[in-house]
Amino acid sequence: MSLKLRLASIWTPQGARLSMLARVERATTAALDALVAKHAPGKVAGLKVAGAGSGGGLEQRRAAMASAHNARVKALVESIGRDGAIRAGREALFPVGKLLGEEARRELSAGDGPDDMERAARVLYRALGIDFTLERVPGGTMLMRVHRCALAAHYSPEACEILSAADEGVVAGLSPDYAMAFERRMTAGPKECLARIGEVRR
């Protein structure tokens, strides 16, 4: 484990968290903008919603990012239906998350193993206001339980399902040896999100 990763996982300055959040906002919102331009071009002009690049602290910026995502997902749902919007959104957001994970992996000098992946994920999730625990279970599988998510209070269920594909992509970017899939999300009613992380068979 690199010293940089070890230190960042213990404490990340607010300026660094704001920078991470802004990067996530730019990448994810751009992907949704491209989908709206493709499937609902008539709605593009109405999406002047401030994102995480605007002023304010972490909580304000998280809320602004979620609002930007919600507006774009709503436009997609209205144009191509709920199922179509979720399918197109998840296909577009997974590679965005993977790229963000790869960037974080390089910046933090993280290795491929599960401990480095977990620490690097905590650094990113801290910027998003997400707290989780990771449980090792038999068969090389891990369960990630999200106990707190600052975005869950703002996201629509559809936006959460789409944006969770970016989270799954982040894990793939942090370590090519693991893949994550969400099994339940707070925005659908449960008190915690649950995702299963398993080793990639080659």
N, C-alpha and C positions, 0 to 999 in steps of 0.2 A: 504494500500500500504506500502510495506516495505521501510525502509530508504535506504537500499542498492539499490533497484530498482529506487527509486526517484533520488538518486545521480547519478547512472549510466546513467539514461535517460537524465540527464542534461549535463554530461561531462564524456567521456570515454577516459582514457589515450591512447596514440598511442600504447604503449606496449600491452595493453589489446586488442585493435583492431587487432593488428598483430596476437596475439594469437588466437583470434576468427576466423580470416580469415584462419589461418593455419589449425585449427580444421575442418572448413567447407571444405577446399580443400582436406584434407586427407580422410574424410568420403565420399565425393561425388566422388572423383577420384577413390577410392577403389571400390566403387559400379560399376562404369563404367568399370574399369579394369576387374572385375568379369564377366560382360556381354560380353566384348570383348573376354575373355578367353573361354567363353561358345560358342559364336556364330561365332567368327572369330579368332580362335587360331593362325592362320598363320600370323596375323597382330600384335600380342602382342609384338614381338621383335622390331617393328618399332615405338613403343610408348614411346621413351625415351625423353619425354618433361618435362621440369622443371615446377613444380607447385609452389604453394604459399609458400612452405617450403624453397625456395631458397632465396638468399639475395635480398636486395633492399627495397624500401619503399612500402607504401600501393599500389600506382598506379601500380608499376612494378609487384608486387605480384598478384594483381587482374588480370592484363593482362596475366601473366604466367599461372594462374589458368584457365582462359578462354581458353587459347591456348591448355592446357592439355585436357580440356573438349571437345573442338572442334575436336581435333585429334581422340579422342576415339569415339565420335559420328559419325564422318566421316567413321571410320572403320566399325561401326555397319551398317550404311546406305549402304555402299558398299557391305556388306555381306548379310543382311536380308531385304534390302529395306527401304525406308523412313518410311512408315507406321509401319512396324515391329519394326524398331529401336525406333521410338517414343513410341510405345506401351510398349515395353520391358523396355525402359529407364524410362518412367514415373512410371511403376509398381515398379521398383527397387529404384528409388530416393525418392518416397513419404515416405517410412518407415525410410529412412536415415534422411530426414528432420524432421520427427516426433521425432526421437531420439535426434537430435540436439535441437529441441524446448523444449523437456522435460529436457534436461541437463541445458539449459539456465534458464528455469523456476525454477529449484532447486537452481541454483547458485545465481539467483537474488531474490529469495524468492517471486516470483510473485504469485498472486492469480488467481482465475478463471475468474474474471470479465473482461469486455471489456477494461477498462482503463489500467489495469495491462498488458493485452495482447498487447495493443498498445505501451505502454512504453517499454516493453521487446523486441518487434519487432523492435522498433527504435534503440535499443542498438545493436542488431545483424545487422540490415541493415546499420548502420553507418560504420561497419567494411567492408561491401561490397561496400560502395560508393553509396548507394541508398537512395533517399529522397522521401517521400510520404506524402500524406494527407489522412485523414480518414473522410468520411462523413457519418453521421447517416441518414438513410432514413426510411420511414414508414415500419412497418412490422418486426422490429427487425433486419433489414439488414444494413450492412455498405458497402460503396464503397471505395476501396483503389485505389487512383490515384498515380502512380509512375511518378514523374516529371523528375527525374534524376536517371540514372542507369549507373554506371561506367563500368558495364559489357556489356551493350547493344552495345557499340561501337566495341566490340571484338567477341561477340557470333554470330554464324550462327543461322538462324531461327530455325533449328532443335535442336541445342544445347539449345537454350533458352526455347523452348517448353518442352524439357525433364527436364531441371534444374528447371523450374518453378514448377514442381511437388514437388521438395524439399521445395520450399517456402510454398506450400500448406500444406506440412507435418509439417513444422515448426509451423504454426498457430495451427494445431491440437495438437501438442506437448505443445505449450504454454498454451492452454486452451482447455480442452475436451468439452467445451460447444459451440465451434465455428468451422466452416469449411470454407475454402476459395477455390475459383475456379477462375482462370484467364479467362477473356473474350476477352482481346486483349493484344498484346505485341508490344513493340517498334520495335523489330527486324523484324516484318512483315509489318512495314510501318507507323503505327500511331505515333503521337508525344508523347504519354504517354501510359503506361501500365494501364490496368483497371482490378481489381479483385473484386469479390463480396464475402463478408463475411457474413454468416448467422448462426443463432443459430441451433445447432444440436437438432433434435427432438428425444426424447427417448420414 
